[in-house]
Amino acid sequence: MEYRIEDTFDVSADRYWEMFFSEEYNAALWPALDIGWELLAFERTGEGAQTRIHREQRLTPRREVPKFLSKLVSGAITYLEKNDYVAADGAMKTVTIPGFAADRIHTVGTYRVVPLGAQQCKRVWEGVADCKIPLVGGKIEKHLVEEIRESYRRTTAFTRKWLAEHPAG
């Protein structure tokens, strides 16, 4: 299942990426979303347009497991997110590996930040959720996309507030 999410922010694309990868922003974001966060790897190379960042983080949403998933999941739903950002492309490739049925659930996407002017940008997420579990695969895909959309809605509200409270200095 392919899907797309877009939101605009009153900040330059460079400032957006700087905030997005900052420890301060992430340390505040994940608790606000009620998601456990563990940074596993963070590697930055290059400067300016040559900047590349590889990040791996374990995320654990603190939500009740839906009944139709409870037979596949023991305990909390946890997933590993792998991000590869290339500044010259203004984009980050993301692979998300669930802590259950990882051989049958495939979620990937591209996260881009497009400049709209000196102090505005558009965040664009283009994702694919694919689940190859007989009888429930389509339902799982739909649930994943709904969860991601809701997470982006909440992240957008948090980020706009964060930017208002943390102006560039």
C-alpha positions in Angstrom: 0.0 0.0 0.0 1.5 3.3 -1.1 0.8 6.5 0.7 2.0 10.1 0.9 1.9 12.7 3.7 2.7 16.4 3.3 3.0 19.2 5.8 4.5 22.8 5.7 6.6 24.5 8.3 7.6 28.1 8.7 11.3 27.5 8.7 14.1 27.0 6.1 14.8 23.4 4.9 18.3 23.6 6.4 16.9 24.7 9.8 14.3 21.9 9.6 17.0 19.2 9.1 19.2 20.7 11.8 16.3 20.4 14.2 15.2 17.0 13.0 18.5 15.4 13.8 19.2 17.3 17.1 19.3 15.4 20.3 17.3 18.1 22.1 14.4 17.9 19.6 14.3 14.1 19.6 14.6 13.8 23.4 11.4 16.0 23.6 9.5 14.6 20.6 9.3 10.9 21.4 7.9 11.3 25.0 5.4 13.8 23.6 4.2 11.2 21.1 4.1 8.5 23.9 6.7 6.5 22.1 9.7 4.9 23.8 12.9 6.0 22.0 16.4 4.4 22.0 19.1 5.9 19.8 21.2 2.9 18.6 23.5 4.5 16.0 24.2 8.0 14.7 27.0 8.6 12.2 27.5 11.9 10.5 30.1 12.4 7.7 30.8 15.4 5.4 29.9 19.0 5.6 27.3 21.2 3.9 25.8 19.6 0.8 28.2 16.6 1.3 26.6 15.8 4.7 25.4 12.2 5.1 23.8 10.8 8.3 23.0 7.2 9.2 20.8 6.8 12.2 19.2 3.7 13.8 16.7 4.0 16.5 14.4 1.6 18.3 10.9 2.9 18.8 8.2 1.4 21.0 4.7 3.0 20.8 3.0 2.9 24.2 -0.4 1.8 22.8 -2.5 -1.2 23.3 -1.9 -3.9 20.6 -4.9 -4.2 18.4 -6.8 -7.4 18.9 -6.2 -8.7 15.4 -2.4 -8.3 15.9 -2.3 -9.9 19.4 -1.6 -13.4 18.0 1.4 -12.2 16.2 2.9 -9.9 18.9 3.9 -10.9 22.4 4.2 -7.8 24.6 4.7 -4.3 23.1 5.1 -3.5 19.4 8.7 -2.4 18.9 10.4 -1.6 15.7 13.9 -0.6 14.4 14.0 2.4 12.2 17.0 2.9 9.9 17.5 6.3 8.3 20.0 7.3 5.6 20.1 11.1 4.9 21.9 12.7 2.0 22.0 16.5 2.2 22.6 17.0 -1.5 19.3 15.2 -2.2 17.4 16.9 0.7 16.1 13.4 1.4 16.3 10.6 3.8 15.6 6.9 3.0 13.9 5.0 5.8 13.5 1.3 6.4 11.4 0.2 9.4 11.8 -3.3 10.7 9.1 -4.5 13.1 9.9 -6.6 16.1 7.4 -9.2 14.9 6.9 -10.9 11.5 9.8 -8.9 10.1 10.1 -11.4 7.2 6.5 -10.7 6.2 6.1 -7.0 6.9 8.1 -4.5 4.8 7.8 -0.8 5.3 10.0 1.7 3.5 9.8 5.3 2.5 11.5 8.6 1.5 11.4 11.6 3.7 12.1 14.9 1.8 12.1 18.5 2.9 11.4 20.8 0.0 12.3 24.6 0.3 9.3 26.8 -0.4 11.1 30.1 0.3 13.7 31.5 2.6 11.6 30.6 5.7 9.2 27.9 4.6 9.5 24.3 3.7 7.4 21.3 2.9 8.0 17.9 4.5 7.0 15.1 2.1 6.8 11.4 3.2 6.3 8.8 0.5 5.9 5.4 2.0 5.1 1.8 1.2 3.6 -0.7 3.6 3.5 -4.3 2.4 2.4 -7.2 4.6 2.5 -10.8 3.3 0.5 -12.5 6.1 -2.4 -14.5 4.7 -5.9 -13.3 5.7 -4.8 -10.3 7.7 -2.1 -8.7 5.5 -4.4 -6.0 4.0 -5.8 -5.2 7.5 -2.3 -4.9 8.9 -1.2 -2.6 6.1 -4.2 -0.4 6.6 -3.5 -0.3 10.4 0.2 0.6 9.9 -0.7 3.4 7.5 -3.3 4.8 9.8 -0.8 4.7 12.7 1.8 6.4 10.6 -0.6 9.1 9.5 -1.7 9.8 13.1 1.9 9.9 14.2 2.7 12.5 11.5 -0.3 14.6 12.6 0.9 14.6 16.1 4.6 15.2 15.1 3.5 18.1 12.9 1.7 19.8 15.8 4.7 19.1 18.1 7.2 20.4 15.5 5.3 23.6 14.9 5.2 24.3 18.6 8.9 23.4 19.0 9.9 25.8 16.2 7.9 28.6 17.8 9.5 28.0 21.2 13.0 27.5 19.8 13.7 30.2 17.2 17.0 30.0 15.2 19.6 32.0 17.1 
